[in-house]
Amino acid sequence: MEKFDLSQLDNEESEIEIRYVIAKYLRYWPWYVLFIIVFLIATFFFHRYTEDEYAVSGTMVIRNTVKPETRILDRSSIFSTQNNLDNEILMLSSKNLAREALSKLHFDVAYFAKTNIKTIELYKSSPIHVEVDWNHMQIQNVPLALHILSENTYKIVPETSSFFDFNPAYAQVDESILDKTFGFGEQVETARMKFKVHLINPAKVGDVVIFTLRSPSSLEEKMVKEVSIKLVNAGASVLELKMTTSVIEKGRDYINALMESHLESELREKNRNTENTLKFIEEQLGFLEDSLKKKERELQNFKVQNKMINVSEEFSEVLGRINKLDDSVQELDFQLSYYYSIKDYMEEKTMDFSQIIAPSVVGIPDPLLNGLIQTLVTLSQDRRKLLASVNEIHPEIRKIDVQMEKVQEALVENILNLIENTQKKKTLVLSNIATYDKQFSGLPESESLYASIFREYRLRENLYTYLLEKRAEAGIAKASNVTENAILDYAKKGSLVFPKKENNYLLAIALGFFLPFGFIVLRELMDQRIRNQRDLKKNFMIPQLSIIGKSDMPTNLVVMEHPKSAVAESFRSLRSAINYIAADKNSKKILVTSSVSGEGKTFTSINLASILALGGKKTVVVDADLRRPKLAGYFKHSSKIGLSTLLIGKATEDEVIVASSHENLFFVPSGIIPPNPAELLQTQRLKDFLVYLEANFDMIVFDTPPLGLVSETIDLTRLFDLNLYVVRQDYTLKNHLVMINDLFHNKQVNNVYGIFNGIENSGYNYKGYNYGYGNAYIYSQNNKYMYNYYGEDRKPSQAKNWFLKLVSYFKIK
């Protein structure tokens, strides 16, 4: 015997499960399409009415300016490249630098053109130029509409606001300038405004330009916040300056102006020391020039009066030596004066060394002193730049202060050593001069006097020449100064950062799909109703005997009045299943119940009895629902005699059994509603009545109260051969089935089977048929073959109404 492959069955069931899930959610495709279209249209209008924003960026290379002397003095890595970069970032984000950059640009007036879609900033394409006097009071951030009347005149009209514009600044407009004609170039001055308007493009006569005044101080704060500065990568000292703007040219100009202003500021700081040196030399030259001219005239007059044409060789030699020694003394005095000025500067304990003069500039060739002073000046410049954007308690300022203290300590120690050594040299030179003076005193009086005058003249001449040389050197040094940093890439193009159109359209498609999909999934998770056979299988432990299609007929006697309908066919299937299950019973007693009212148990009872009667069985249907009877109304029976009157002993069996208008079909109405229905249904008279019915009828169908609402139905189930439990699609709640599941699990009810009523979509719709658990195959209502065969069940108007068919696709079930 060939073995059955269970794994193959599992694979087939997995495939069916996947197909079911796909088909389950795919049938809502009109909702997906509708939402995607709506979101795409909304995204399109969002892009159309939203102002585009672009990212503009430029890069600067920052070179390490830390001196070798600083590295020798500090081993703590304070003077690192990263520290230098942090300082540069703080300087670039300072308001002082933003002020310098804005001074090169015309950002204090913004120009706009209003279109039907949105307002566009004109920037350099504006046909007018507004010249603002910021020393006068100005109304700021208030849009003014300027109407160009002609090439010579214009007028300012009120700017109309949109419905969604709640800007209170409109109330601040100076009404004295509204609707008045002014000439281009004419100064407009009121108590609150002062400006001139110049026409740049005469071809724009008739246009309306909106302009807004923005104060430089507010612009500084705004631009500082808009520019972001970051390191391009950790391996290079390159900074990227980026800002987001709606006008690419405007952002480009500001980024470039900011980088250029930074370089100019750096060069200006470098030239500050040279300028101080030139100022000092100019002052000294001014003093020496008058003294030199005076000594020159005195020397000339002495030679004329004493008729001295030439001096002896011995006199010249001694005089030359004395002059050289005098020059040495003068140079040593100059050095001492410089050293003492540095020492006094250090003793002031100031953090500003912008006025200090480097020794190399004044001709003192001391590399260590020069390096220390240059480092101190550089740190002082960095500190002053940082203070433009941070306060003195900032960590970067504290670091610089620590560095400057270390450099000052080394500098003071070096200055003291230099002063001591220079004074020793000066003492030695003065002793040599005294020796030569003794030799010089032996010369004639006239020659001795001449030598004294000549010595003073020569001394001043040499010092004057020396200062002229230093002034020229300082001028050359200033002209050759260049910045350490450099602009790597100027800002040129801009990249769109908002809105991201491609991403937004993809997001719209995703939202259009997942929003309804998520709603449908959430709705199904939260839904407690039995929607299809899968829900029934998961929540209903009782075997399913048959499914009953939903009836759209105006009558409840569908089987009798429409025997060729699909609903009648489903009851034929139920009849076959009952005959199979209870084949050994000569008289079959069937009880029909449900969880709650409205699930179709009465509908099932009368149509089941009808199909049994059509099969030639003498059938009676009994309305045992003594609380809410409906059966008599379906048969249009108005007599008050029924089951309740029988049970209380006021009627006989023959009196309560009523023959219907259809062959083999009888019914027992409920009668009057008693005050104690539960007790009546548990009396011996009901059991006797059942015995009577078994003796006189082939099939007995009891329509009983809902099992989930009353208690007597549980007791009745034990008296019947077959108990049918009706569950209605899209009506029965899942928690309503808990009671019958517990009863079935605990074996408190026997011979119970489920009937799935009101089916529109079973959930197992494959190739046109649905599977019923009672070994019965029935056609679902969407089977075209069935409608062709049972033509009377399908209304032509519904088949032809394409609109209703389209709407049915959009119905969420």
Residue, then its C-alpha position, 0 to 999 in steps of 0.5 A: m500500500e502506498k504511503f501518504d506523504l503528510s509533508q506534501l499536505d502541509n505544503e499545500e495547506s501553507e500555499i492555501e494559507i498564503r493565497y488566502v492572506i494575499a487574496k484577503y487584503l488584495r480585495y481592498w485594492p480600490w482603497y489602496v489606489l484611492f488613497i495613493i492617488v489622494f496622497l500623490i495629489a496632496t504631495f503635488f500641491f504641497h510641492r507647488y505651494t511650498e517654497d524650495e530650500y537649498a543647501v549652499s556650502g563652501t570650504m576653508v582649509i585651516r593651517n596649524t599656526v602653533k609655534p615650535e616654541t609653544r610646543i617646547l613650553d607645553r607638553s600637555s597637548i593644549f596647543s593641538t590642531q583640534n583646539n585650533l580648529d575649535n577656535e576657528i569655528l567659534m570665530l567663524s560663528s561670531k556676530n562680529l564676523a557676521r557683521e563684517a560679511l553683511s557690510k559687503l552685502h545688501f541684505d538689509v532690504a528683501y525684495f519679493a514678487k507675489t505670484n498666484i502660487k507663492t511669493i518669490e524672493l527676487y534678491k539681485s533681480s529686483p527692479i528697484h534698490v532701496e537705500v535705507d538710513w539706519n541711523h534713523m528709526q525704521i519700521q522693520n519686518v513689515p512688507l510694503a508693496l511698491h507700485i512702479l508707476s513710471e520711470n520716474t515715479y512710484k507709490i507704496v500701497p498696502e500689502t494685502s494679506s492672505f486668509f491664513d496670514f495672522n502677522p500682527a506687523y501689518a498694523q505697524v505700517d506708516e500710513s503717512i506714506l501709503d497711496k502717495t506718489f514719490g519720485f525715484g531718488e527722492q528721500v522719503e522721511t517720516a517720524r518712523m521711516k527714512f529711505k530712498v528708492h532707485l529704479i534699476n530696471p526701467a522695463k519693469v514699469g507697472d510691476v509691483v515689488i514687495f520689500t521688507l526692511r531688516s535691521p543689521s542687528s537682527l540679521e546678524e543673529k539670524m545669519v549666525k544661527e543659519v550657518s552651520i560649521k563642521l569638520v569635513n573629516a577627522g584626517a584633514s583640517v578643512l571646515e565646511l560652512k553650510m546654510t539653507t536658503s530659498v535663494i541660492e545666489k543669496g546663500r552663496d554670496y553670504i558664505n563667500a563673504l563670510m569666508e573672505s571676511h574671516l581671511e581679512s580679519e586674520l590678515r588684519e590681526k597679523n598686520r596689527n603688530t607691524e602697524n604698532t612698530l611703524k607708529f613707534i618708528e615714526e614717532q622716534l623719527g619725528f623727534l630725531e629729525d629736528s635734533l639732527k638738523k640742529k646739530e648739523r647747523e651747529l657743526q657747520n657754523f663751528k667749522v666756518q668760524n674756526k676755519m677748520i677744513n680737515v682734521s688730523e689723522e690721529f684725531s680722526e682715528v680716535l674720533g672714529r673709535i669713540n663714534k663706534l663705541d657711542d653707536s654700541v652704547q646707543e644700540l645697547d640703550f635701545q635694547l634696554s629700553y625695549y626690554y624694560s618696556i616689555k618688562d613693564y608690559m608683563e607687570e601690568k598683568t593684562m591679557d591684551f598684547s596687541q600693542i607689544i612690538a616683536p624684537s625682530v622688528v626693532g632689530i634685536p636678533d634673539p630667536l627665543l625672545n622673538g618666538l615667545i613674543q610672537t606666540l604671546v601675540t598670537l594667543s592674544q589675537d585668538r583670545r580677542k577673536l573668541l571673546a567676540s562670540v563667547n564670554e571669559i568663562h568659556p573653556e576655550i578662553r580658559k585654555i588660552d589663559v593657561q597657555m598665556e600664563k606659561v608663555q608670560e612666565a618664560l618671557v619674564e625670565n628671559i627678559l630679566n636675563l637679557i636686561e642683566n647681560t645688556q647692562k654688563k655690556k653697556t658698562l664695559v663699553l662705557s669704560n672703553i669710551a672713558t679711556y678714549d676720552k682721556q686721549f682725546s682731551g690732549l688735543p687742542e681746544s678747538e679740535s676737542l670742541y669740534a669732536s664733541i659736536f661731531r660726536e653728537y651729530r654722528l650719533r643722531e645721524n646713525l640713529y636716524t639712518y637706523l630707524l629709516e632702515k627699520r621703517a622700510e623693513a616694517g613696511i616690507a613685512k606688512a606688505s608681505n603678510v599673508t593669511e595662514n588659512a585659505i578658501l578651498d572651495y567657494a560656494k557656487k551651486g546649491s542642492l535641494v534639501f526641502p522638499k525632497k520631491e522624489n522621497n515625498y512621492l515615494l512616501a505618498i505611495a507608501l502612506g497611500f498603501f499602508l494607511p488603509f492597509g493598517f486600518i484594515v488590519l487594525r479593524e480586523l484585529m479589533d473586530q469581534r464579529i465572525r466574518n468568515q469561515r476561518d473566524l468560525k473555525k478558530n472560535f467555534m469548536i462545534p462541527q459545522l454542518s452547513i452554510i446558508g447564503k444571505s437572502d435578499m428576498p422580501t419574504n422569510l419563506v424563501v424555500m417555499e416562495h423561491p425554491k430555485s434560489a441559491v438559499a433554497e439550494s443551501f437548505r437542500s444541502l442541509r437536508s442531505a446532511i441531516n439525513y446522513i447524520a440521523a439516518d437511523k431515526n424514523s422520526k427526527k427531532i431537530l432543535v434550532t438555537s443560537s447565541v443571541s437574538g437576530e442570528g437567523k434561528t427562526f429563519t433557519s427553522i421555517n426554511l429547514a422545515s419547508i425544505l423537509a416538507l418539499g422532500g415529502k416529509k410531514t414536518v412541523v415547526v414549533d415556536a418554542d421561543l416564548r419570550r420573543p415569538k416570530l413564527a406566527g408572524y411569518f405564517k401570517h397567523s393571528s390566533k392566540i392559541g399556541l404552545s404556551t396555552l398547551l403547556i398550561g393545559k388550556a388547549t389540546e395538541d390538535e388545537v395548537i397544530v396549524a396547517s400551513s398553505h403548503e403541503n406537508l408543512f405544519f406549524v405550532p405558534s407560541g401562543i400568548i407570552p407567559p410570565n414563566p416561560a422557563e418553567l413551562l418548557q421544563t414541564q412533563r407536558l412538553k415531553d408528552f407533546l414531543v411524544y405526540l409529535e413523533a407519533n404524527f410527524d416525520m420531522i419535528v423542528f423546534d425554534t428555541p430561545p437563544l442559548g446565550l440569553v436563557s437557561e431552559t434551552i440547555d435542558l431542551t437540547r437533551l430531548f432532541d436527536l439533533n441540535l443546530y446552533v446558528v452563527r450569523q456572518d458579520y453579526t455573531l460576536k466571537n465571545h458569544l461562542v464561549m458558552i457553547n464551546d464550554l458546554f460542548h467541551n464539557k459534554q453537557v450538550n450532545n449531537v450539536y452542529g453549527i449552521f453558518n448563516g447569512i454568508e456573503n463571502s465565506g473566506y474559502n473562495y477557491k474556484g467557485y465553491n466552498y467547503g462545508y464540514g458536513n460532507a456537503y459541497i454548496y455553491s457560494q453566492n458569487n458563483k456565476y454558474m449557480y446564477n445561470y442555473y437559478g436565474e430567478d435569484r438574481k435581479p437583472s437591475q443589480a447585474k446591470n448596475w455597474f455603479l453599485k458593483l463598483v461601490s461594492y468593491f470599496k466596501i470594507k468587510 
